[in-house]
Amino acid sequence: MDIITQVKEQGFVSAELGKEKNLIEEIQRLKKEKNAVILAHYYQQEEIQDIADYIGDSLGLSQEAAKTDADVILFAGVHFMGETAKILSPNKKVIIPDLNAGCSLADSAPTDKFEEFLKQYPNHTVISYINCSAEIKALTDIVCTSSNAVQIVDSLPKDEKIIFAPDINLGRYVAKKTGRDMVLWDGACEVHIEISADKLKMLQGKYPNAKLIAHPECQENVLDEADFIGSTTALLKYVQENEATEFIVATEVGIIHKMKQAVPHKKLIPAPANTDNTCACSECPYMKLNTLEKIHASLVHLQPEIFVPEETRLKALKSVNRMLELS
């Protein structure tokens, strides 16, 4: 590289860094002005996680926001997460940076088809993973998370008939752990089912001492090989507490940022995906729609805003509260 090109590129980098710094400062100013709280899911881009007031899983974030005296909740995540925040905080304005930030898992359970499905199985208790729409939560008896799904199912009588939705992989995992014969809705998260079991075996050969840790939304052939299976928060805790120094992480790559901050001395290897993308890892395209620029615009205009009809909200809230009672 000649010196002129080098200087030009360095100048470009400096300008970009300066622009980002000014954007972050403006976001912080607007946050105070609008009395807003910024929530970021673990799967968000690094720079978004770094400016958030709270980072975590979707339910925990919504619970934290409900405790604050903020007037505005900006949820850097996907649409159903904004809905969950609105369900728990109806008197707060809930905004998300991009309305197109959906979820393949939530989308795999359309309300009309799910209603027809439920009619085929009367007298069943409906348990739905929190990664679903407000409408599905409203049709549900008990909401669960990936961390308490086993506990929720175990809390019910052994002879109780159960429908588990919408994630079939989480459902299979819970059925295996509890020994329950459940009716499973056939939905899945595209991020987790794209993790390649064949490429994982090659990666394990390259890093024979690495612990394979996986989210239960992964397919069974991945979970069968895992040293530890748990929610995103549980995976983070595991790498902090386990004595191993190398981990292959089978979930969305965004969690690696928080893991690196927690255990900078350990090697963290993202699990490979079948699809070709920028990092050859498992990356959620919907989560990555959110940017600092969109967060800034969202705070300026307090849009796009999340609305949940009150009747739907109250029914959904009942299923969430039932989970909290049982867990």
Residue frames relative to the residue before (quaternion, step in Angstrom):
aa qw qx qy qz dx dy dz
M 1.0000 0.0000 0.0000 0.0000 0.00 0.00 0.00
D 0.3600 -0.7329 0.5288 0.2316 3.63 -0.79 0.98
I 0.6839 -0.5363 0.3205 0.3768 3.56 -1.23 0.53
I 0.6295 0.5401 -0.3446 0.4396 3.60 1.06 -0.72
T 0.6516 0.5054 -0.3061 0.4756 3.56 0.96 -0.93
Q 0.6471 0.5353 -0.3169 0.4407 3.56 0.97 -0.89
V 0.6639 0.4992 -0.2999 0.4692 3.57 0.92 -0.91
K 0.6422 0.5269 -0.3223 0.4541 3.57 0.97 -0.86
E 0.6804 0.4881 -0.2915 0.4625 3.56 0.91 -0.95
Q 0.6409 0.5147 -0.3252 0.4675 3.57 1.00 -0.78
G 0.6384 0.5233 -0.3203 0.4648 3.56 1.05 -0.76
F 0.6323 0.5283 -0.3208 0.4671 3.56 1.06 -0.81
V 0.6502 0.5117 -0.3100 0.4684 3.59 0.93 -0.91
S 0.6573 0.5108 -0.3136 0.4568 3.59 0.89 -0.90
A 0.6507 0.5163 -0.3129 0.4606 3.57 0.98 -0.85
E 0.6579 0.5081 -0.3083 0.4626 3.56 0.98 -0.86
L 0.6489 0.5111 -0.3128 0.4688 3.57 0.99 -0.84
G 0.6464 0.5191 -0.3117 0.4643 3.55 1.03 -0.80
K 0.6330 0.5311 -0.3173 0.4654 3.56 1.03 -0.83
E 0.6647 0.5005 -0.3023 0.4651 3.59 0.93 -0.91
K 0.6381 0.5316 -0.3265 0.4513 3.57 0.99 -0.85
N 0.6619 0.4978 -0.3010 0.4728 3.58 0.93 -0.90
L 0.6372 0.5315 -0.3219 0.4559 3.58 1.04 -0.81
I 0.6521 0.5105 -0.3065 0.4693 3.57 0.95 -0.86
E 0.6440 0.5173 -0.3166 0.4664 3.58 0.97 -0.86
E 0.6609 0.5016 -0.3022 0.4693 3.58 0.99 -0.83
I 0.6172 0.5337 -0.3353 0.4710 3.59 1.06 -0.75
Q 0.6639 0.5008 -0.3041 0.4647 3.57 0.93 -0.89
R 0.6368 0.5228 -0.3268 0.4631 3.59 1.04 -0.76
L 0.6771 0.4935 -0.2854 0.4654 3.56 0.91 -0.96
K 0.6050 0.5694 -0.3506 0.4322 3.56 1.04 -0.75
K 0.6743 0.4720 -0.2841 0.4917 3.58 0.97 -0.86
E 0.6578 0.5312 -0.3068 0.4371 3.55 0.93 -0.93
K 0.7581 0.3672 -0.1913 0.5038 3.58 0.96 -0.88
N 0.3490 -0.7399 0.4888 0.3029 3.60 1.31 -0.06
A 0.3261 0.7603 -0.4805 0.2910 3.51 0.84 1.11
V 0.2219 -0.7207 0.6355 0.1660 3.53 -1.31 0.42
I 0.2432 -0.7773 0.5665 0.1259 3.59 -0.94 0.91
L 0.1222 -0.7772 0.6164 0.0340 3.54 -0.80 1.13
A 0.0362 -0.7967 0.6030 0.0169 3.58 -0.99 0.80
H 0.3792 -0.7055 0.5538 0.2276 3.54 -0.87 0.97
Y 0.6568 -0.5385 0.3726 0.3739 3.55 -1.22 0.57
Y 0.6855 0.5056 -0.2857 0.4391 3.60 1.15 -0.54
Q 0.4724 0.6789 -0.4408 0.3487 3.58 1.26 0.08
Q 0.6430 -0.5070 0.4032 0.4086 3.55 -1.30 0.32
E 0.6783 -0.5451 0.3176 0.3766 3.56 -1.13 0.74
E 0.6907 0.4954 -0.2982 0.4342 3.58 0.80 -0.96
I 0.6312 0.5094 -0.3364 0.4785 3.59 1.15 -0.54
Q 0.6197 0.5285 -0.3420 0.4687 3.59 0.99 -0.77
D 0.6795 0.5335 -0.2907 0.4113 3.57 0.97 -0.89
I 0.7219 0.4093 -0.2611 0.4930 3.62 1.12 -0.45
A 0.5221 0.6781 -0.3986 0.3296 3.59 1.27 -0.22
D 0.4831 -0.6321 0.5238 0.3045 3.53 -1.26 0.54
Y 0.7851 0.0671 -0.0180 0.6155 3.54 1.13 -0.75
I 0.0989 -0.7656 0.6343 0.0419 3.56 -1.07 0.84
G 0.3757 0.7413 -0.4997 0.2440 3.58 -0.89 0.80
D 0.6920 -0.3898 0.3660 0.4851 3.54 -1.28 -0.57
S 0.7088 -0.5237 0.2731 0.3857 3.55 -1.21 0.56
L 0.6957 0.4659 -0.3020 0.4559 3.62 0.76 -0.93
G 0.6537 0.5237 -0.3140 0.4471 3.58 0.89 -0.92
L 0.6396 0.5215 -0.3227 0.4635 3.56 1.03 -0.77
S 0.6667 0.4980 -0.3034 0.4642 3.58 0.91 -0.89
Q 0.6389 0.5180 -0.3246 0.4670 3.57 1.04 -0.73
E 0.6383 0.5190 -0.3229 0.4678 3.59 0.99 -0.80
A 0.6626 0.5123 -0.3059 0.4527 3.58 0.93 -0.90
A 0.6343 0.5472 -0.3281 0.4365 3.57 1.04 -0.77
K 0.6532 0.5290 -0.3071 0.4462 3.58 1.15 -0.60
T 0.6385 0.5645 -0.3276 0.4079 3.58 1.15 -0.53
D 0.4585 -0.6536 0.5167 0.3094 3.56 -1.31 0.20
A 0.3117 0.7659 -0.5019 0.2538 3.58 1.21 0.45
D 0.3992 -0.6937 0.5449 0.2499 3.56 -1.16 0.63
V 0.7810 0.2447 -0.0956 0.5666 3.55 1.17 -0.68
I 0.1474 -0.7479 0.6412 0.0879 3.55 -1.06 0.87
L 0.0917 -0.7580 0.6433 0.0556 3.58 -0.72 1.07
F 0.1142 -0.8161 0.5660 0.0223 3.57 -0.48 1.22
A 0.1523 -0.7652 0.6222 0.0639 3.56 -0.48 1.23
G 0.4352 0.6366 -0.5000 0.3941 3.50 0.01 1.39
V 0.6162 -0.4977 0.3993 0.4617 3.56 -0.85 -0.97
H 0.7776 -0.4349 0.2075 0.4040 3.54 -1.33 0.43
F 0.6871 0.4882 -0.3190 0.4333 3.62 0.78 -0.93
M 0.5969 0.5636 -0.3597 0.4435 3.59 1.17 -0.53
G 0.6271 0.5173 -0.3215 0.4856 3.56 1.06 -0.76
E 0.6312 0.5288 -0.3256 0.4646 3.58 1.04 -0.78
T 0.6417 0.5232 -0.3270 0.4556 3.59 0.95 -0.86
A 0.6337 0.5216 -0.3250 0.4699 3.58 1.01 -0.81
K 0.6644 0.4993 -0.3014 0.4675 3.59 0.99 -0.84
I 0.6089 0.5556 -0.3443 0.4495 3.58 1.06 -0.74
L 0.7372 0.4059 -0.2207 0.4929 3.58 0.97 -0.86
S 0.7895 0.2127 -0.1057 0.5659 3.61 1.16 -0.54
P 0.0573 -0.8637 0.4998 0.0307 3.61 0.56 1.13
N 0.6973 0.4770 -0.2769 0.4578 3.59 1.13 -0.54
K 0.6191 0.5019 -0.3540 0.4893 3.58 1.27 0.05
K 0.4480 -0.6400 0.5438 0.3065 3.56 -1.20 0.55
V 0.1196 -0.7951 0.5932 0.0406 3.58 -0.74 1.07
I 0.0050 -0.7979 0.6016 -0.0376 3.55 -0.77 1.08
I 0.1481 -0.7530 0.6310 0.1139 3.54 -1.26 0.48
P 0.5953 -0.6268 0.3617 0.3492 3.61 -1.01 0.68
D 0.8134 0.0632 0.0001 0.5782 3.60 1.07 -0.68
L 0.3832 -0.7465 0.4994 0.2158 3.60 -0.56 1.14
N 0.6261 0.5477 -0.3355 0.4421 3.60 1.19 -0.43
A 0.5213 0.6171 -0.4227 0.4108 3.58 1.28 -0.06
G 0.0305 0.8260 -0.5553 0.0920 3.52 0.16 1.35
C 0.3683 -0.6984 0.5591 0.2530 3.56 -1.17 -0.56
S 0.4481 -0.7106 0.4721 0.2673 3.58 -0.69 1.06
L 0.6419 0.5217 -0.3251 0.4585 3.58 1.06 -0.72
A 0.6658 0.4839 -0.3031 0.4802 3.60 0.86 -0.93
D 0.6702 0.5093 -0.2954 0.4519 3.58 1.00 -0.84
S 0.6053 0.5828 -0.3549 0.4098 3.60 1.20 -0.46
A 0.7202 0.3529 -0.2391 0.5474 3.60 1.30 -0.06
P 0.0999 -0.8019 0.5880 0.0353 3.63 0.20 1.23
T 0.5909 -0.6306 0.3721 0.3388 3.57 -0.92 0.91
D 0.6849 0.4971 -0.3089 0.4341 3.62 0.79 -0.95
K 0.6796 0.4775 -0.2937 0.4731 3.58 0.95 -0.85
F 0.6344 0.5279 -0.3322 0.4566 3.56 1.07 -0.72
E 0.6211 0.5376 -0.3359 0.4609 3.58 1.04 -0.77
E 0.6573 0.4983 -0.3047 0.4763 3.59 0.97 -0.85
F 0.6172 0.5505 -0.3259 0.4580 3.57 1.06 -0.79
L 0.6682 0.5154 -0.3028 0.4430 3.60 0.89 -0.93
K 0.6144 0.5665 -0.3434 0.4285 3.59 1.10 -0.69
Q 0.6266 0.5459 -0.3327 0.4458 3.58 1.18 -0.52
Y 0.7753 0.2766 -0.1345 0.5516 3.58 1.22 -0.45
P 0.0341 -0.8225 0.5676 -0.0077 3.59 0.41 1.19
N 0.8090 0.2717 -0.2133 0.4757 3.56 -1.26 0.48
H 0.5053 0.5962 -0.4521 0.4300 3.57 1.11 0.71
T 0.3902 -0.6679 0.5777 0.2606 3.56 -1.15 0.66
V 0.2523 -0.7878 0.5480 0.1240 3.57 -0.73 1.07
I 0.0556 -0.7668 0.6394 -0.0029 3.55 -0.77 1.15
S 0.0316 -0.8126 0.5818 -0.0095 3.58 -0.70 1.06
Y 0.4898 -0.6347 0.5314 0.2734 3.50 -1.04 0.94
I 0.5805 -0.6429 0.3800 0.3244 3.57 -0.90 0.92
N 0.6014 0.5541 -0.3534 0.4543 3.60 1.23 -0.38
C 0.5253 0.5786 -0.4444 0.4379 3.55 0.58 1.21
S 0.6500 -0.5399 0.3682 0.3880 3.57 -1.26 0.31
A 0.6611 -0.4894 0.3898 0.4141 3.55 -1.31 0.28
E 0.6305 0.5443 -0.3326 0.4424 3.59 1.05 -0.74
I 0.6552 0.4858 -0.3113 0.4876 3.60 1.00 -0.77
K 0.6135 0.5348 -0.3444 0.4680 3.60 1.02 -0.74
A 0.6570 0.5228 -0.3042 0.4499 3.58 1.05 -0.80
L 0.6823 0.4491 -0.2711 0.5092 3.60 1.22 -0.44
T 0.6087 0.5925 -0.2988 0.4349 3.52 1.39 -0.03
D 0.4299 -0.6858 0.5224 0.2682 3.56 -1.17 0.63
I 0.7999 0.0118 0.0401 0.5987 3.55 0.96 -0.93
V 0.2725 -0.7233 0.6113 0.1699 3.56 -0.89 0.96
C 0.0713 -0.7814 0.6158 0.0718 3.59 -1.17 0.50
T 0.3182 -0.6907 0.6015 0.2447 3.54 -1.34 0.15
S 0.6581 -0.4952 0.3619 0.4366 3.59 -1.22 0.13
S 0.6638 0.5148 -0.3074 0.4471 3.59 1.15 -0.52
N 0.8016 0.2761 -0.1614 0.5052 3.62 1.06 -0.57
A 0.3495 0.7725 -0.4782 0.2291 3.62 1.26 0.09
V 0.6545 0.5028 -0.3150 0.4686 3.60 0.93 -0.88
Q 0.6581 0.5187 -0.2997 0.4561 3.57 0.94 -0.91
I 0.6418 0.5276 -0.3203 0.4551 3.58 0.98 -0.86
V 0.6826 0.4764 -0.2905 0.4720 3.59 0.84 -0.97
D 0.6578 0.5177 -0.3066 0.4531 3.59 0.96 -0.84
S 0.6341 0.5619 -0.3311 0.4154 3.58 1.14 -0.59
L 0.6443 0.5283 -0.3139 0.4552 3.58 1.24 -0.38
P 0.6255 -0.5455 0.3927 0.3962 3.63 -1.12 0.57
K 0.6016 -0.6164 0.3799 0.3376 3.57 -1.04 0.81
D 0.7211 0.4345 -0.2547 0.4758 3.58 1.10 -0.62
E 0.4686 0.6838 -0.4452 0.3385 3.60 1.25 0.08
K 0.3682 -0.7256 0.5403 0.2148 3.55 -0.89 0.96
I 0.1025 -0.8311 0.5464 -0.0134 3.57 -0.79 1.07
I 0.1610 -0.7008 0.6839 0.1236 3.50 -1.21 0.75
F 0.0964 -0.7856 0.6093 0.0474 3.59 -0.91 0.92
A 0.0796 0.7972 -0.5874 0.1142 3.55 -0.79 1.08
P 0.7167 -0.1555 -0.6529 -0.1892 1.60 -2.36 0.79
D 0.6099 0.5995 -0.3533 0.3792 3.63 1.23 -0.25
I 0.3362 -0.7812 0.4951 0.1775 3.56 -0.42 1.24
N 0.6401 0.5280 -0.3352 0.4463 3.60 1.07 -0.63
L 0.6359 0.4870 -0.3179 0.5073 3.57 1.01 -0.79
G 0.6325 0.5467 -0.3228 0.4436 3.58 1.02 -0.81
R 0.6585 0.4975 -0.3049 0.4752 3.57 0.95 -0.88
Y 0.6364 0.5304 -0.3208 0.4591 3.56 1.00 -0.84
V 0.6714 0.4907 -0.2907 0.4733 3.58 0.92 -0.94
A 0.6370 0.5296 -0.3254 0.4559 3.60 0.98 -0.83
K 0.6583 0.5109 -0.2979 0.4657 3.56 1.00 -0.86
K 0.6836 0.4921 -0.2788 0.4613 3.58 0.97 -0.89
T 0.7690 0.3743 -0.1878 0.4830 3.58 1.00 -0.81
G 0.3890 -0.7268 0.4745 0.3086 3.56 1.21 -0.45
R 0.4841 0.6758 -0.4232 0.3603 3.58 1.25 0.37
D 0.3426 -0.7087 0.5828 0.2017 3.53 -1.16 0.73
M 0.0345 0.8361 -0.5413 0.0821 3.57 -0.05 1.30
V 0.4362 -0.6258 0.5687 0.3077 3.54 -1.27 0.47
L 0.1547 -0.8264 0.5396 0.0436 3.57 -0.64 1.13
W 0.3617 -0.6773 0.5972 0.2318 3.55 -1.04 0.86
D 0.3938 -0.7504 0.4902 0.2038 3.58 -0.93 0.92
G 0.3288 0.7134 -0.5515 0.2807 3.57 0.25 1.33
A 0.0394 -0.8108 0.5839 0.0071 3.57 -1.18 0.38
C 0.4472 -0.6433 0.5539 0.2817 3.52 -1.36 0.40
E 0.4347 -0.7321 0.4573 0.2569 3.58 -0.57 1.12
V 0.5974 0.5777 -0.3606 0.4234 3.59 1.11 -0.62
H 0.7495 0.4174 -0.2267 0.4611 3.57 0.81 -0.99
I 0.6725 0.4808 -0.3249 0.4594 3.62 1.00 -0.64
E 0.6180 0.5438 -0.3504 0.4468 3.59 1.24 -0.27
I 0.4769 0.6392 -0.4637 0.3859 3.61 1.21 -0.05
S 0.3342 -0.7978 0.4829 0.1364 3.53 -0.65 1.20
A 0.3789 -0.7292 0.5281 0.2141 3.58 -0.67 1.14
D 0.6477 0.5259 -0.3224 0.4471 3.61 1.00 -0.78
K 0.6775 0.4691 -0.2910 0.4860 3.59 0.94 -0.87
L 0.5904 0.5727 -0.3589 0.4412 3.56 1.14 -0.62
K 0.6382 0.5300 -0.3263 0.4531 3.58 0.99 -0.86
M 0.6400 0.5129 -0.3178 0.4757 3.57 1.02 -0.79
L 0.6576 0.5114 -0.2996 0.4650 3.56 1.00 -0.86
Q 0.6395 0.5166 -0.3186 0.4719 3.57 1.06 -0.77
G 0.6148 0.5378 -0.3373 0.4681 3.57 1.14 -0.61
K 0.6621 0.4976 -0.2906 0.4792 3.54 1.11 -0.75
Y 0.7812 0.1815 -0.0876 0.5909 3.58 1.10 -0.74
P 0.1042 -0.8641 0.4894 0.0545 3.61 0.48 1.18
N 0.7026 0.4583 -0.2756 0.4695 3.61 1.13 -0.47
A 0.5138 0.6649 -0.4078 0.3572 3.57 1.29 -0.09
K 0.3804 -0.6851 0.5748 0.2358 3.54 -1.13 0.74
L 0.2725 -0.7393 0.5911 0.1725 3.57 -0.92 0.91
I 0.0185 -0.7916 0.6100 -0.0295 3.57 -0.64 1.15
A 0.0539 -0.8419 0.5348 -0.0479 3.56 -0.85 0.99
H 0.4509 -0.6410 0.5540 0.2809 3.52 -1.26 0.60
P 0.5225 -0.6766 0.4121 0.3152 3.65 -0.92 0.78
E 0.5257 0.5951 -0.4330 0.4267 3.60 1.23 0.10
C 0.5062 0.6366 -0.4259 0.3964 3.60 1.27 -0.14
Q 0.5916 -0.5786 0.4227 0.3695 3.55 -1.23 0.42
E 0.6998 -0.5258 0.3074 0.3733 3.53 -1.24 0.63
N 0.6591 0.5218 -0.3246 0.4336 3.60 0.97 -0.78
V 0.6230 0.4900 -0.3338 0.5103 3.60 1.24 -0.35
L 0.6693 0.5106 -0.2993 0.4492 3.57 0.90 -0.96
D 0.6142 0.5734 -0.3466 0.4170 3.60 1.06 -0.71
E 0.7142 0.4388 -0.2418 0.4888 3.57 1.16 -0.61
A 0.5458 0.6739 -0.3779 0.3243 3.59 1.23 -0.34
D 0.4183 -0.6773 0.5487 0.2553 3.54 -1.17 0.70
F 0.7886 0.0329 -0.0064 0.6140 3.56 1.20 -0.55
I 0.1164 -0.7724 0.6229 0.0425 3.57 -1.05 0.89
G 0.2826 0.7750 -0.5292 0.1984 3.57 -0.80 0.92
S 0.6736 -0.4639 0.3873 0.4256 3.54 -1.35 0.14
T 0.7064 -0.4462 0.3220 0.4453 3.56 -1.26 0.22
T 0.6613 0.4968 -0.3003 0.4750 3.57 0.95 -0.88
A 0.6526 0.5160 -0.3108 0.4597 3.59 1.01 -0.82
L 0.6226 0.5318 -0.3370 0.4647 3.59 1.06 -0.72
L 0.6372 0.5267 -0.3144 0.4667 3.57 1.00 -0.86
K 0.6649 0.5005 -0.2954 0.4692 3.56 0.93 -0.90
Y 0.6376 0.5582 -0.3238 0.4208 3.58 1.01 -0.84
V 0.6865 0.4741 -0.3028 0.4606 3.59 0.85 -0.90
Q 0.6293 0.5305 -0.3315 0.4611 3.58 1.18 -0.52
E 0.7783 0.3858 -0.1793 0.4619 3.56 0.93 -0.91
N 0.6320 0.5422 -0.3471 0.4313 3.60 1.11 -0.54
E 0.5244 -0.6765 0.4307 0.2861 3.58 -1.04 0.78
A 0.5047 0.6618 -0.4235 0.3576 3.60 1.19 -0.38
T 0.3210 -0.7602 0.5376 0.1736 3.56 -1.18 0.59
E 0.7346 0.3010 -0.2054 0.5724 3.60 1.31 -0.04
F 0.0037 -0.8026 0.5949 -0.0442 3.56 -0.93 0.95
I 0.2152 -0.7082 0.6547 0.1534 3.54 -1.10 0.80
V 0.1858 -0.8356 0.5154 0.0402 3.56 -0.51 1.24
A 0.1205 -0.8226 0.5554 0.0177 3.57 -0.37 1.29
T 0.5476 0.5072 -0.4959 0.4439 3.49 0.13 1.42
E 0.7478 -0.3597 0.2650 0.4910 3.60 -1.24 -0.13
V 0.5628 -0.6846 0.3644 0.2858 3.55 -0.83 1.08
G 0.5219 0.6759 -0.4042 0.3277 3.62 1.16 -0.46
I 0.6085 0.5785 -0.3551 0.4110 3.60 1.09 -0.63
I 0.5295 0.6507 -0.4056 0.3629 3.59 1.17 -0.49
H 0.6014 0.5820 -0.3588 0.4133 3.60 1.03 -0.74
K 0.6980 0.4507 -0.2707 0.4862 3.57 0.83 -0.97
M 0.6241 0.5406 -0.3369 0.4525 3.58 1.05 -0.72
K 0.6464 0.5240 -0.3147 0.4566 3.58 0.98 -0.86
Q 0.6375 0.5186 -0.3204 0.4712 3.56 1.05 -0.76
A 0.6980 0.4811 -0.2653 0.4594 3.56 1.02 -0.84
V 0.8081 0.0909 -0.0131 0.5818 3.60 0.99 -0.86
P 0.0693 -0.8558 0.5118 0.0312 3.61 0.52 1.15
H 0.6542 0.5256 -0.3065 0.4492 3.59 1.21 -0.47
K 0.6623 0.5012 -0.3080 0.4640 3.61 1.23 -0.15
K 0.4332 -0.6872 0.5213 0.2614 3.57 -1.20 0.60
L 0.0827 -0.8044 0.5882 -0.0142 3.55 -0.73 1.15
I 0.0872 -0.8302 0.5502 -0.0220 3.55 -0.50 1.24
P 0.3376 -0.7495 0.5243 0.2223 3.64 -0.57 1.05
A 0.5032 -0.6507 0.4791 0.3065 3.56 -1.01 0.84
P 0.4667 -0.7001 0.4663 0.2730 3.60 -0.98 0.80
A 0.3103 -0.7477 0.5632 0.1661 3.54 -1.15 0.70
N 0.5772 -0.5745 0.4521 0.3639 3.55 -1.27 0.39
T 0.6846 0.4827 -0.2800 0.4690 3.55 1.07 -0.78
D 0.4139 -0.6768 0.5459 0.2693 3.53 -1.23 0.50
N 0.1597 0.7600 -0.6208 0.1077 3.58 -0.79 1.03
T 0.7954 -0.3622 0.1962 0.4445 3.54 -1.28 -0.03
C 0.7979 0.2771 -0.1510 0.5136 3.59 1.03 -0.71
A 0.3922 -0.7288 0.4631 0.3173 3.62 1.31 -0.05
C 0.5690 0.5590 -0.3831 0.4658 3.56 1.24 0.46
S 0.6240 -0.5336 0.4050 0.4024 3.56 -1.29 -0.09
E 0.0752 0.8282 -0.5370 0.1412 3.55 -0.22 1.31
C 0.3446 -0.7522 0.5268 0.1945 3.59 -0.83 1.00
P 0.3602 -0.7594 0.4948 0.2208 3.62 -0.50 1.11
Y 0.6301 0.5426 -0.3383 0.4406 3.59 1.12 -0.59
M 0.6389 0.5184 -0.3217 0.4686 3.58 0.95 -0.87
K 0.7128 0.4773 -0.2545 0.4465 3.54 0.99 -0.90
L 0.4628 0.6547 -0.4640 0.3766 3.61 1.23 0.13
N 0.6265 0.5440 -0.3347 0.4467 3.57 1.15 -0.58
T 0.0134 -0.7911 0.6105 -0.0360 3.57 -0.97 0.92
L 0.6564 -0.4839 0.3881 0.4294 3.56 -1.28 0.22
E 0.6322 0.5420 -0.3331 0.4423 3.58 1.00 -0.81
K 0.6801 0.4761 -0.2907 0.4757 3.58 0.95 -0.85
I 0.6065 0.5352 -0.3534 0.4699 3.59 1.08 -0.64
H 0.6372 0.5264 -0.3156 0.4662 3.56 0.99 -0.85
A 0.6804 0.4859 -0.2893 0.4661 3.58 0.85 -0.99
S 0.6362 0.5420 -0.3208 0.4456 3.55 1.03 -0.80
L 0.6692 0.4830 -0.2895 0.4848 3.59 1.03 -0.78
V 0.6137 0.5482 -0.3497 0.4478 3.58 1.04 -0.71
H 0.8114 0.2918 -0.1152 0.4931 3.57 0.77 -1.11
L 0.2976 -0.7609 0.5042 0.2797 3.59 1.31 -0.29
Q 0.5721 0.5084 -0.3786 0.5206 3.50 1.04 1.00
P 0.5728 -0.1344 -0.8077 -0.0380 1.67 -2.28 1.05
E 0.3227 -0.7654 0.5311 0.1670 3.56 -0.96 0.89
I 0.3662 -0.7182 0.5549 0.2053 3.55 -1.12 0.77
F 0.0549 -0.7825 0.6201 0.0092 3.55 -0.92 1.00
V 0.0500 -0.7605 0.6467 0.0304 3.56 -1.08 0.78
P 0.4544 -0.6853 0.4836 0.3000 3.64 -0.61 1.04
E 0.5908 -0.6380 0.3641 0.3336 3.57 -0.91 0.95
E 0.6358 0.5252 -0.3399 0.4522 3.60 0.95 -0.79
T 0.6588 0.4921 -0.2938 0.4873 3.56 0.99 -0.87
R 0.6483 0.5412 -0.3172 0.4315 3.56 0.94 -0.91
L 0.6804 0.4967 -0.2972 0.4495 3.57 0.86 -0.92
K 0.6467 0.4994 -0.3176 0.4810 3.60 1.01 -0.76
A 0.6576 0.5024 -0.3026 0.4729 3.57 0.98 -0.86
L 0.6356 0.5351 -0.3238 0.4526 3.56 1.01 -0.85
K 0.6149 0.5561 -0.3424 0.4421 3.57 1.02 -0.76
S 0.6877 0.4736 -0.2885 0.4685 3.61 0.93 -0.85
V 0.6212 0.5156 -0.3350 0.4859 3.58 1.14 -0.63
N 0.6644 0.5033 -0.3038 0.4615 3.59 0.91 -0.89
R 0.6089 0.5455 -0.3513 0.4563 3.59 1.07 -0.69
M 0.6187 0.5304 -0.3340 0.4736 3.58 1.05 -0.71
L 0.6741 0.5051 -0.2978 0.4492 3.56 0.86 -0.97
E 0.6202 0.5395 -0.3332 0.4619 3.57 1.10 -0.69
L 0.7297 0.4516 -0.2363 0.4558 3.57 0.91 -0.95
S 0.7652 0.3597 -0.1913 0.4985 3.58 1.11 -0.60
